[in-house]
Amino acid sequence: MAIIVTFLLGLGNFAWHTAVIQSGHRMISDVQPASLRIIRLISLSLEFMLLCLALYAVKSGHTAWVWAYISYSAINGGAAWLIVSRRI
């Protein structure tokens, strides 16, 4: 069950990340297009590595990592919501 929760949170993190990049927020639109492609690739790769590490830790029996990843996802989702809704 913990692996499923972690995986679903990972999907959510990728969706939030993509929504922020496609939001057209001034923070994103001020970046040069070539730089934005590189930043997007690096940031999505980092997101993927975090998901893989969390899944590996949970699979190895370190269930505390589920709570750590839930916390990370909550912060990530909250920040994405603030950016996409233009509250910041």
TAUR-V153018 format. One record per residue. RES is the residue in one letter. PHI is phi in whole degrees, 0 to 359 (NA if undefined). NEAR is the number of other ideal C-beta (glycine too) atoms within 10 Angstrom. Layout:
res = <RES | RES>
phi = <PHI | PHI>
near = <NEAR | NEAR>
This chain:
res = <M | A | I | I | V | T | F | L | L | G | L | G | N | F | A | W | H | T | A | V | I | Q | S | G | H | R | M | I | S | D | V | Q | P | A | S | L | R | I | I | R | L | I | S | L | S | L | E | F | M | L | L | C | L | A | L | Y | A | V | K | S | G | H | T | A | W | V | W | A | Y | I | S | Y | S | A | I | N | G | G | A | A | W | L | I | V | S | R | R | I>
phi = <NA | 296 | 294 | 295 | 298 | 298 | 297 | 295 | 296 | 298 | 299 | 298 | 297 | 295 | 295 | 295 | 299 | 295 | 298 | 294 | 296 | 270 | 288 | 77 | 302 | 303 | 300 | 272 | 290 | 283 | 275 | 300 | 304 | 295 | 293 | 297 | 297 | 293 | 298 | 297 | 298 | 293 | 291 | 291 | 295 | 296 | 299 | 295 | 296 | 298 | 297 | 298 | 296 | 295 | 296 | 296 | 296 | 294 | 297 | 281 | 99 | 269 | 291 | 297 | 292 | 298 | 294 | 296 | 288 | 297 | 297 | 301 | 294 | 295 | 294 | 298 | 295 | 296 | 295 | 297 | 297 | 297 | 288 | 293 | 275 | 61 | 276 | 230>
near = <7 | 18 | 13 | 9 | 14 | 21 | 14 | 11 | 20 | 19 | 10 | 14 | 22 | 14 | 12 | 20 | 17 | 14 | 13 | 19 | 18 | 11 | 16 | 10 | 16 | 10 | 11 | 15 | 10 | 8 | 15 | 9 | 7 | 8 | 9 | 14 | 11 | 11 | 14 | 16 | 10 | 10 | 13 | 15 | 10 | 11 | 17 | 13 | 10 | 16 | 19 | 11 | 12 | 25 | 17 | 13 | 18 | 22 | 12 | 9 | 9 | 13 | 10 | 10 | 20 | 18 | 10 | 13 | 24 | 14 | 10 | 15 | 21 | 11 | 10 | 19 | 15 | 11 | 13 | 20 | 14 | 13 | 19 | 15 | 10 | 10 | 7 | 9>
